Amino acid sequence: MTDRITNRHIEFELSRLNETMGTPEETMRKIEPEPGSHHRFRHNVGNIHLYDNNVVQTKNESGGIAILARCNTKREAHSHIQAMTETLRQFRIHRGI
């Protein structure tokens, strides 16, 4: 029997991946709204997170995303995130970064 993948597992792996890539860990940040605007938050560009079990990266402050891995379950997403982190780690070791 395999262990259940929880949100805590996913959040931990996403935190590791964002830290390794040097991208923001939080999906959104609070800002001072411009006069006449009600928007108090902006998306952090570059952040990697889950959206409907898909691994996505924020591409602009309005919230546009690019899908990095299409997944049906949290287990699939967890595996993809671990693979991305390990690939990045191996790339940096190989390049001496």
GIKA-V428071 format. One record per pair of residues at least 12 apart in sequence whose ideal C-beta (glycine too) atoms are under 10 Angstrom apart, sorted by sequence separation. I is the first residue (numbers start at 1). J is the second residue. D is the distance in whole Angstrom. If there is no record, write none. Layout:
I/J/D ; I/J/D
//
This chain:
28/40/10 ; 29/41/7 ; 30/42/8 ; 45/57/9 ; 46/58/6 ; 47/59/10 ; 55/67/7 ; 56/68/6 ; 68/80/8 ; 69/81/8 ; 14/27/10 ; 28/41/5 ; 29/42/6 ; 45/58/6 ; 46/59/8 ; 54/67/5 ; 55/68/5 ; 56/69/9 ; 68/81/9 ; 11/25/9 ; 27/41/9 ; 28/42/7 ; 29/43/8 ; 44/58/6 ; 45/59/7 ; 51/65/6 ; 54/68/8 ; 55/69/4 ; 56/70/10 ; 69/83/9 ; 28/43/6 ; 29/44/6 ; 43/58/5 ; 45/60/6 ; 52/67/10 ; 54/69/7 ; 55/70/8 ; 69/84/8 ; 27/43/7 ; 28/44/7 ; 42/58/10 ; 43/59/9 ; 45/61/6 ; 49/65/9 ; 51/67/8 ; 53/69/10 ; 54/70/5 ; 55/71/7 ; 68/84/7 ; 26/43/10 ; 27/44/6 ; 43/60/7 ; 44/61/8 ; 45/62/10 ; 48/65/10 ; 53/70/9 ; 54/71/6 ; 26/44/6 ; 29/47/10 ; 42/60/10 ; 43/61/5 ; 47/65/10 ; 48/66/10 ; 52/70/10 ; 53/71/5 ; 54/72/9 ; 24/43/9 ; 25/44/8 ; 28/47/8 ; 42/61/5 ; 43/62/7 ; 45/64/9 ; 50/69/10 ; 52/71/9 ; 53/72/6 ; 24/44/4 ; 27/47/5 ; 41/61/10 ; 42/62/8 ; 43/63/5 ; 48/68/7 ; 52/72/10 ; 53/73/6 ; 23/44/8 ; 24/45/8 ; 26/47/7 ; 27/48/9 ; 42/63/9 ; 43/64/8 ; 48/69/10 ; 50/71/8 ; 53/74/6 ; 55/76/9 ; 23/45/8 ; 24/46/6 ; 25/47/7 ; 27/49/5 ; 39/61/10 ; 41/63/10 ; 43/65/9 ; 53/75/9 ; 54/76/10 ; 55/77/6 ; 23/46/4 ; 24/47/5 ; 25/48/9 ; 26/49/9 ; 27/50/10 ; 39/62/9 ; 53/76/7 ; 54/77/7 ; 55/78/10 ; 22/46/8 ; 23/47/6 ; 24/48/9 ; 25/49/9 ; 27/51/10 ; 50/74/8 ; 53/77/5 ; 21/46/8 ; 23/48/6 ; 52/77/10 ; 53/78/10 ; 55/80/5 ; 18/44/9 ; 21/47/10 ; 54/80/9 ; 55/81/6 ; 21/48/7 ; 50/77/6 ; 18/46/8 ; 50/78/10 ; 18/47/7 ; 27/56/10 ; 55/84/7 ; 18/48/6 ; 28/58/9 ; 31/61/9 ; 17/48/6 ; 18/49/8 ; 27/58/7 ; 50/81/9 ; 17/49/10 ; 29/61/9 ; 14/47/9 ; 15/48/10 ; 28/61/10 ; 48/81/8 ; 14/48/6 ; 23/57/8 ; 24/58/9 ; 13/48/10 ; 14/49/6 ; 23/58/9 ; 28/63/9 ; 14/50/7 ; 21/57/9 ; 27/63/9 ; 48/84/8 ; 11/49/9 ; 17/55/9 ; 10/49/9 ; 11/50/9 ; 18/57/10 ; 10/50/6 ; 14/55/8 ; 13/55/10 ; 7/50/9 ; 10/53/9 ; 10/55/10 ; 17/68/10 ; 14/77/9 ; 17/80/10 ; 21/84/9 ; 10/74/6 ; 13/77/9 ; 14/78/10 ; 17/81/6 ; 20/84/9 ; 21/85/9 ; 9/74/8 ; 10/75/10 ; 13/78/6 ; 16/81/8 ; 17/82/9 ; 20/85/6 ; 9/75/9 ; 12/78/10 ; 13/79/9 ; 15/81/10 ; 16/82/9 ; 19/85/9 ; 20/86/10 ; 7/74/8 ; 10/77/6 ; 13/80/9 ; 14/81/6 ; 17/84/6 ; 18/85/10 ; 21/88/6 ; 5/73/8 ; 6/74/8 ; 9/77/10 ; 10/78/6 ; 13/81/4 ; 16/84/10 ; 17/85/5 ; 20/88/5 ; 5/74/4 ; 9/78/6 ; 12/81/9 ; 13/82/6 ; 16/85/5 ; 17/86/10 ; 20/89/7 ; 4/74/9 ; 5/75/5 ; 14/84/10 ; 4/75/9 ; 5/76/9 ; 10/81/7 ; 13/84/9 ; 14/85/9 ; 17/88/8 ; 3/75/10 ; 5/77/8 ; 6/78/10 ; 9/81/9 ; 13/85/7 ; 16/88/10 ; 20/92/8 ; 2/75/8 ; 5/78/5 ; 9/82/10 ; 16/89/10 ; 5/79/9
//
